[in-house]
Amino acid sequence: MSGLTSHRRVVALTMPALLSVLALAITLFRVPAGAPPQMHPAAAATMTVAQAISSQSGTGTVAGYIVGEPTATNTVLFSGFTGDTALAIADSSSETDTADMLYVQITSAYRSSFGLRSNPGLIGDALTVTGTLTAYFTHAGLKSPSAMTLGGSTPTPTPTGTATPTPTGSTSAYYAAAAGKSGESLKDALHGIISSGVTTLSYDAVWNALKATDQDPSNSANVILLYSGTSRSKSLNGGDAGDWNREHVWAQSHGDFGTSAGPGTDLHHLRPEDVQVNSVRGNKDFDNGGTAVSTAPGNRTDADSWEPRAAVRGDVARMIFYMAVRYEGGSYPDLEVDDVTGSGTAPRMGRLSALRQWNQQDPPDAFEKRRNELIYSSYQRNRNPFIDHPEWVTAIFG
């Protein structure tokens, strides 16, 4: 008994000391403040939108894509913006469900640069913003921003977060039916995808749409003209000298579709262009060569073809390939790409070999990608697959 009693006394006497040692060990083992976020939960890390929605407290830095202007708890405008005081961001640039958006307050210091009424071309751009994570419009939000920065990409989340799609990943579901296909099978699959659930515009509605899709990134009051490359006031749309009008990249006469809803009003091949330059291009096919166009430096033309300036040759090619896949007969003309020029009124455009070359030489840039995103999210609800996947030109057209 005396031995047992003595043992109990030792335990009783040393337990407080052991607890103190354990507390000291825990304190010494704490991760330094500068450790990476996955090692130090308290460290400030850039969050995805999904993480910010579920963490509505304190100050946070969130990265996402600008998708619209919130005007009420469950209402977000994707075009026709009414103010510069709020924007919505999401983990996908094509998100339309308000439940997956974070509403961001735009205070006066940031309105001229980030307000969507003044800068509608920001739709689809990546944004990183720091501020107070708290409800805005009675919705998951971020208020009183202390920093707002364009560019970059959404962050890689911690293991407990929701995966953030990359720009390519964000369209993977959209193109799921085309996965693993090539040739005619791929063409047929893409036709079904980009022809499903499409919203068609009136020809009058095209004016305002082009003012958003082709807005000058450096001057929100202007549009960029396709062939000329110049910046011109949005208000100068019309038919007089000095105005810009609606250029049909796939000429109307090459299919006889006019300006009726469908190919005649499809934003994926309609672009702003100077009235006189548009007239010089006329209904010519596309090909290399010709003489310089004095009113549009960098462009060349001859009797039956037009060569655009280098910066948009790929854009033109991908618009033509889109039209050939989108319009396959039925209630619309069956548009095809030929390796000839001077095809007249037939539903054909050329030259295939030049267009394939241009697609490779001039890959999609930020302007073209933003335009594709805006047409999808705010207007027609379909995409140009050759902007998202320029390699599909080779897979279908050789």
PLY file of the C-alpha trace (Angstrom):
ply
format ascii 1.0
element vertex 398
property float x
property float y
property float z
element edge 397
property int vertex1
property int vertex2
end_header
0.00 0.00 0.00
2.78 2.41 0.83
4.35 1.93 -2.63
1.01 2.56 -4.39
0.36 5.59 -2.22
3.80 6.92 -3.02
3.22 6.41 -6.79
-0.09 8.27 -6.69
1.57 11.13 -4.86
4.21 11.43 -7.61
1.55 11.57 -10.32
-0.42 14.16 -8.43
2.64 16.28 -7.89
3.90 16.16 -11.48
0.64 16.55 -13.49
0.60 20.40 -13.30
4.22 20.44 -14.38
3.45 18.14 -17.31
0.57 20.35 -18.42
2.84 23.40 -18.28
5.46 21.63 -20.38
2.80 20.59 -22.89
1.47 24.16 -23.19
5.00 25.44 -23.68
5.62 22.84 -26.39
2.43 23.84 -28.24
3.44 27.50 -28.04
6.92 26.77 -29.39
5.52 24.57 -32.17
3.23 27.26 -33.58
3.83 28.00 -37.27
5.61 31.30 -37.90
3.45 34.17 -39.05
5.12 34.23 -42.45
4.33 30.60 -43.27
2.28 29.72 -46.37
-1.53 29.80 -45.99
-1.89 26.03 -46.02
0.41 25.89 -42.95
-1.00 28.88 -41.10
-4.79 29.20 -41.15
-4.63 32.74 -39.79
-2.48 34.04 -42.66
-4.18 36.35 -45.17
-4.63 34.38 -48.42
-6.46 35.22 -51.62
-9.81 33.44 -51.61
-12.01 32.13 -54.36
-15.50 33.60 -54.65
-16.98 30.39 -53.24
-14.77 30.71 -50.17
-15.68 34.37 -49.72
-19.39 33.58 -49.93
-19.03 31.06 -47.11
-16.75 33.32 -45.02
-18.75 36.50 -44.55
-16.73 38.08 -41.76
-13.58 40.15 -41.34
-11.35 41.48 -44.09
-10.48 39.35 -47.09
-8.86 39.37 -50.52
-10.93 37.69 -53.21
-10.16 36.89 -56.86
-12.78 36.17 -59.49
-14.20 37.23 -62.83
-16.42 40.28 -63.35
-19.81 39.00 -64.52
-22.32 41.83 -64.05
-23.90 44.63 -62.04
-26.06 43.63 -59.03
-29.18 45.74 -58.59
-31.11 43.61 -56.07
-30.65 40.49 -53.95
-31.36 38.11 -56.82
-30.89 40.42 -59.80
-27.68 41.01 -61.77
-27.49 42.92 -65.05
-25.26 41.37 -67.71
-25.62 44.32 -70.10
-27.33 47.73 -70.20
-25.61 48.72 -66.96
-27.27 51.44 -64.91
-24.59 52.53 -62.45
-20.97 52.49 -61.29
-21.48 51.58 -57.63
-21.47 47.78 -57.65
-20.26 44.76 -59.56
-20.60 41.00 -59.19
-17.73 38.52 -59.43
-17.77 34.73 -59.75
-15.34 31.83 -60.05
-16.42 31.35 -63.67
-16.49 34.14 -66.24
-19.71 32.66 -67.68
-21.58 32.35 -64.34
-25.27 33.38 -64.43
-26.49 32.04 -61.06
-26.53 34.88 -58.51
-26.10 32.34 -55.69
-22.55 31.77 -56.94
-21.66 35.46 -57.14
-20.10 37.87 -54.67
-21.51 41.40 -54.79
-18.75 44.02 -54.54
-19.33 47.61 -53.50
-17.48 50.15 -55.65
-16.66 53.21 -53.58
-16.06 56.63 -55.16
-12.29 56.18 -55.47
-12.76 53.20 -57.81
-15.87 54.10 -59.81
-14.18 55.71 -62.80
-12.04 52.61 -63.35
-14.36 49.78 -62.27
-17.92 51.03 -62.64
-19.69 48.97 -65.30
-21.82 51.77 -66.70
-18.59 53.61 -67.55
-16.58 50.47 -68.37
-18.90 47.73 -69.73
-15.94 46.09 -71.46
-14.71 44.85 -68.06
-17.16 41.96 -68.24
-15.17 38.71 -68.22
-12.00 40.32 -66.85
-10.24 38.88 -63.80
-10.43 41.05 -60.66
-8.70 40.84 -57.29
-10.32 42.92 -54.54
-9.65 43.43 -50.82
-12.32 44.64 -48.42
-14.81 43.77 -45.68
-16.65 40.51 -46.24
-20.22 41.39 -45.34
-23.69 41.34 -46.88
-24.39 43.75 -49.74
-27.89 44.02 -51.27
-28.81 41.42 -48.60
-26.50 39.03 -50.43
-23.02 37.65 -49.83
-20.76 40.59 -50.52
-17.61 42.64 -50.06
-17.81 46.29 -49.00
-15.44 49.22 -48.43
-12.70 47.96 -50.78
-9.15 49.00 -49.96
-7.66 47.58 -53.19
-9.02 46.61 -56.61
-6.76 45.22 -59.34
-7.51 43.86 -62.81
-5.66 40.97 -64.37
-4.17 37.76 -63.08
-6.26 34.69 -62.44
-8.41 33.29 -59.69
-6.42 31.66 -56.88
-5.75 28.01 -56.28
-7.90 27.24 -53.23
-6.82 25.48 -50.07
-7.72 21.76 -49.93
-11.03 22.57 -48.21
-12.07 25.09 -50.87
-14.01 24.78 -54.11
-11.85 24.34 -57.20
-11.66 27.46 -59.34
-11.98 26.94 -63.11
-9.32 28.37 -65.37
-10.60 30.26 -68.43
-10.35 27.02 -70.44
-11.84 24.95 -67.65
-14.79 27.31 -67.35
-15.97 26.25 -70.83
-15.29 22.52 -70.46
-18.92 21.77 -69.55
-20.14 23.89 -72.45
-18.09 21.81 -74.91
-18.59 18.44 -73.20
-20.40 16.95 -76.22
-17.37 17.70 -78.42
-14.81 15.96 -76.23
-12.60 13.49 -78.08
-14.04 14.24 -81.52
-12.45 15.48 -84.74
-13.36 16.06 -88.37
-17.06 15.97 -89.28
-17.96 14.47 -85.91
-16.45 17.47 -84.15
-18.10 19.87 -86.58
-21.50 18.27 -86.00
-21.04 18.34 -82.22
-20.03 22.00 -82.21
-22.95 22.88 -84.47
-25.32 21.38 -81.93
-23.64 23.16 -79.03
-23.53 26.67 -80.52
-27.02 26.40 -82.03
-28.74 25.41 -78.79
-30.59 27.99 -76.70
-29.38 30.91 -78.82
-30.92 34.36 -78.42
-31.19 36.16 -81.77
-31.01 39.95 -82.00
-32.82 42.37 -84.26
-30.65 44.33 -86.67
-31.39 47.53 -84.75
-30.28 45.90 -81.49
-26.90 45.16 -83.06
-25.94 48.86 -82.84
-25.95 48.97 -79.03
-24.48 45.49 -78.73
-21.44 46.46 -80.83
-20.91 49.51 -78.64
-20.31 47.08 -75.76
-18.58 44.16 -77.49
-16.13 46.33 -79.43
-15.54 49.06 -76.88
-12.08 50.60 -76.90
-10.32 49.28 -73.75
-8.59 52.66 -73.41
-11.64 54.86 -74.02
-15.07 53.66 -72.96
-16.74 56.29 -75.16
-15.33 54.72 -78.35
-15.34 51.51 -80.35
-12.41 49.93 -82.21
-12.97 49.58 -85.96
-12.12 46.11 -87.26
-10.09 46.75 -90.41
-8.99 50.33 -89.72
-7.97 49.62 -86.14
-8.89 53.18 -85.19
-10.90 54.29 -82.18
-14.10 56.15 -83.01
-16.90 57.62 -80.94
-19.77 55.26 -80.23
-22.18 58.02 -81.17
-20.88 58.15 -84.75
-22.82 55.09 -85.86
-24.73 55.54 -89.10
-24.35 55.69 -92.85
-22.61 58.99 -93.54
-18.95 59.65 -94.31
-17.01 59.59 -91.04
-19.54 57.23 -89.42
-19.06 53.57 -88.58
-21.54 50.92 -89.58
-22.18 47.18 -89.13
-19.71 45.15 -91.17
-20.80 41.61 -92.06
-17.50 39.73 -92.07
-19.28 36.86 -93.82
-20.73 39.01 -96.61
-24.54 39.02 -96.74
-24.55 38.18 -100.44
-22.57 34.98 -99.76
-25.68 33.22 -98.58
-28.34 35.84 -99.34
-29.34 36.13 -95.69
-29.67 39.93 -95.57
-30.19 41.47 -92.14
-32.89 39.16 -90.83
-32.48 37.60 -87.38
-29.94 34.79 -87.54
-26.83 35.01 -89.74
-27.70 38.59 -90.65
-27.58 39.72 -87.01
-25.08 37.28 -85.50
-22.66 39.27 -83.35
-19.95 36.69 -83.79
-19.28 38.04 -87.29
-20.59 41.61 -87.06
-18.02 44.30 -86.30
-17.86 48.12 -86.40
-16.13 49.56 -89.45
-15.78 52.92 -91.20
-18.54 53.38 -93.77
-16.14 54.01 -96.65
-13.74 51.19 -95.75
-16.71 48.84 -95.45
-17.74 49.84 -98.96
-14.25 49.15 -100.35
-14.25 45.68 -98.81
-17.75 45.06 -100.19
-18.49 41.33 -100.46
-14.97 40.21 -101.34
-13.57 36.92 -100.12
-10.49 36.83 -97.90
-7.02 36.06 -99.24
-3.41 37.22 -99.16
-2.22 39.94 -101.50
-3.47 42.93 -103.40
-2.67 46.62 -103.20
-2.62 48.74 -100.06
-5.90 50.33 -98.94
-5.12 54.01 -98.37
-8.06 54.55 -96.03
-7.19 51.51 -93.89
-3.40 51.09 -93.53
-2.28 47.49 -93.23
-5.14 46.14 -95.36
-4.74 45.03 -98.99
-7.29 44.31 -101.70
-7.71 43.27 -105.32
-10.67 42.57 -107.58
-12.12 39.71 -105.56
-10.30 39.48 -102.23
-9.45 41.38 -99.06
-6.47 40.92 -96.74
-7.08 42.44 -93.27
-4.36 44.05 -91.17
-2.13 41.55 -89.37
-3.59 42.17 -85.90
-7.07 40.88 -86.87
-6.40 38.26 -89.53
-6.92 35.48 -87.02
-10.08 37.18 -85.74
-11.49 37.23 -89.28
-10.58 33.58 -89.87
-12.26 32.42 -86.66
-15.40 34.40 -87.48
-15.63 32.73 -90.88
-15.08 29.25 -89.43
-17.73 29.95 -86.77
-20.29 30.88 -89.43
-19.56 27.72 -91.43
-20.24 25.57 -88.34
-23.17 27.56 -86.95
-25.26 27.73 -90.15
-25.73 24.31 -91.71
-28.97 24.60 -93.67
-32.52 24.04 -92.50
-34.08 27.45 -91.93
-30.72 29.09 -92.64
-28.32 28.87 -95.59
-25.71 26.11 -95.56
-22.51 28.16 -95.30
-19.21 26.57 -96.32
-15.57 27.67 -96.60
-13.98 27.19 -100.05
-10.37 27.41 -101.15
-11.29 29.88 -103.90
-12.13 33.56 -104.22
-14.77 35.26 -106.32
-17.54 32.85 -105.32
-20.17 35.55 -105.88
-23.59 34.89 -104.41
-23.03 31.23 -103.52
-23.17 30.45 -99.76
-19.38 30.15 -99.76
-16.45 32.21 -98.46
-12.75 31.78 -99.16
-9.88 31.33 -99.25
-9.65 28.35 -96.91
-5.85 28.03 -97.09
-5.34 31.71 -96.19
-7.85 31.56 -93.35
-6.19 28.50 -91.84
-2.84 30.28 -92.02
-4.21 33.41 -90.37
-5.73 31.40 -87.51
-2.25 30.06 -86.68
-0.36 33.31 -87.20
-2.71 35.50 -85.13
-3.99 33.60 -82.06
-6.87 34.98 -79.96
-5.93 38.04 -77.91
-7.58 39.58 -74.84
-9.89 41.79 -76.91
-11.20 38.86 -78.94
-11.63 36.65 -75.87
-13.47 39.37 -73.95
-15.73 39.95 -76.93
-16.57 36.23 -77.15
-17.35 36.14 -73.42
-19.62 39.18 -73.59
-21.60 37.84 -76.55
-22.12 34.63 -74.60
-22.98 36.14 -71.23
-24.98 39.20 -72.25
-26.42 38.71 -75.72
-26.63 35.50 -77.72
-25.83 32.83 -75.10
-23.48 31.01 -77.48
-19.74 31.08 -78.06
-17.31 31.01 -80.96
-15.56 27.67 -80.32
-12.53 28.64 -82.42
-11.69 31.47 -80.02
-11.82 29.08 -77.07
-10.06 26.32 -79.02
-8.23 27.63 -82.11
-6.73 24.15 -82.57
-10.19 22.94 -83.65
-9.72 24.77 -86.95
-7.11 22.18 -87.90
-9.18 19.34 -86.48
-12.13 20.25 -88.72
-10.76 22.15 -91.70
-7.36 20.49 -92.07
0 1
1 2
2 3
3 4
4 5
5 6
6 7
7 8
8 9
9 10
10 11
11 12
12 13
13 14
14 15
15 16
16 17
17 18
18 19
19 20
20 21
21 22
22 23
23 24
24 25
25 26
26 27
27 28
28 29
29 30
30 31
31 32
32 33
33 34
34 35
35 36
36 37
37 38
38 39
39 40
40 41
41 42
42 43
43 44
44 45
45 46
46 47
47 48
48 49
49 50
50 51
51 52
52 53
53 54
54 55
55 56
56 57
57 58
58 59
59 60
60 61
61 62
62 63
63 64
64 65
65 66
66 67
67 68
68 69
69 70
70 71
71 72
72 73
73 74
74 75
75 76
76 77
77 78
78 79
79 80
80 81
81 82
82 83
83 84
84 85
85 86
86 87
87 88
88 89
89 90
90 91
91 92
92 93
93 94
94 95
95 96
96 97
97 98
98 99
99 100
100 101
101 102
102 103
103 104
104 105
105 106
106 107
107 108
108 109
109 110
110 111
111 112
112 113
113 114
114 115
115 116
116 117
117 118
118 119
119 120
120 121
121 122
122 123
123 124
124 125
125 126
126 127
127 128
128 129
129 130
130 131
131 132
132 133
133 134
134 135
135 136
136 137
137 138
138 139
139 140
140 141
141 142
142 143
143 144
144 145
145 146
146 147
147 148
148 149
149 150
150 151
151 152
152 153
153 154
154 155
155 156
156 157
157 158
158 159
159 160
160 161
161 162
162 163
163 164
164 165
165 166
166 167
167 168
168 169
169 170
170 171
171 172
172 173
173 174
174 175
175 176
176 177
177 178
178 179
179 180
180 181
181 182
182 183
183 184
184 185
185 186
186 187
187 188
188 189
189 190
190 191
191 192
192 193
193 194
194 195
195 196
196 197
197 198
198 199
199 200
200 201
201 202
202 203
203 204
204 205
205 206
206 207
207 208
208 209
209 210
210 211
211 212
212 213
213 214
214 215
215 216
216 217
217 218
218 219
219 220
220 221
221 222
222 223
223 224
224 225
225 226
226 227
227 228
228 229
229 230
230 231
231 232
232 233
233 234
234 235
235 236
236 237
237 238
238 239
239 240
240 241
241 242
242 243
243 244
244 245
245 246
246 247
247 248
248 249
249 250
250 251
251 252
252 253
253 254
254 255
255 256
256 257
257 258
258 259
259 260
260 261
261 262
262 263
263 264
264 265
265 266
266 267
267 268
268 269
269 270
270 271
271 272
272 273
273 274
274 275
275 276
276 277
277 278
278 279
279 280
280 281
281 282
282 283
283 284
284 285
285 286
286 287
287 288
288 289
289 290
290 291
291 292
292 293
293 294
294 295
295 296
296 297
297 298
298 299
299 300
300 301
301 302
302 303
303 304
304 305
305 306
306 307
307 308
308 309
309 310
310 311
311 312
312 313
313 314
314 315
315 316
316 317
317 318
318 319
319 320
320 321
321 322
322 323
323 324
324 325
325 326
326 327
327 328
328 329
329 330
330 331
331 332
332 333
333 334
334 335
335 336
336 337
337 338
338 339
339 340
340 341
341 342
342 343
343 344
344 345
345 346
346 347
347 348
348 349
349 350
350 351
351 352
352 353
353 354
354 355
355 356
356 357
357 358
358 359
359 360
360 361
361 362
362 363
363 364
364 365
365 366
366 367
367 368
368 369
369 370
370 371
371 372
372 373
373 374
374 375
375 376
376 377
377 378
378 379
379 380
380 381
381 382
382 383
383 384
384 385
385 386
386 387
387 388
388 389
389 390
390 391
391 392
392 393
393 394
394 395
395 396
396 397
